[in-house]
Amino acid sequence: MKNRPASEIISEIGPALMGDSQISAEPWDALAILAERQGMSRSGYRYFGEDGWEAQVPYDIPVLRLFTALHTTMKAEGNDWKCALFTIKRSDMQLNVDFEYDDPDRWKFTVQGVEGIKAYAMSLRPD
């Protein structure tokens, strides 16, 4: 397999997420997907309406491989991220990515209770 630049892999992640069999099966207005542990661990949320949200992760193997490929490529380029937040708003279909290079716990889930979980989920929602 030919090594691809990180920018090319990132450009594939947005459409791949939107076409994922689990994500595309339900309506959504926004997505937030966290990738950790070299892209091997993923978690996230699907947002709908003003306050609606639900846990959501990509399911399809080709989509999952893009996260690990991105980490591998960026690490080889000298950009070894610890975690990354991928967000998409349906209104503009624009993928935004926020990489964290120092603190692997930046978006760590540490809350308890329904209200704490909701607050955490909503904190990841794209504006």
QUIZINOR-V695410 format. One line per field, one symbol per residue. phi: phi as a letter, one per 20 degrees, with the letter a starting at -180 (. if undefined). psi: psi as a letter, one per 20 degrees, with the letter a starting at -180 (. if undefined). Layout:
phi = ???
psi = ???
This chain:
phi = .ffdfgfffgfefgffffegfffffcfbdbcccedcllnfdcbrbddbmfcfbbgbcfdfggfffffffffgffffendefebbddccdfgcleedcdededdfdgdffcecmfffffffgffefff
psi = pppqqhhggghhgghgghiphggiiqqqhqqoppprmkjhpqraqpqqagjqqqppqqhpghghhhghggggghghijmnqhrqopqpphhikppqpopoigoijgkpojrrqghgggggghhipq.
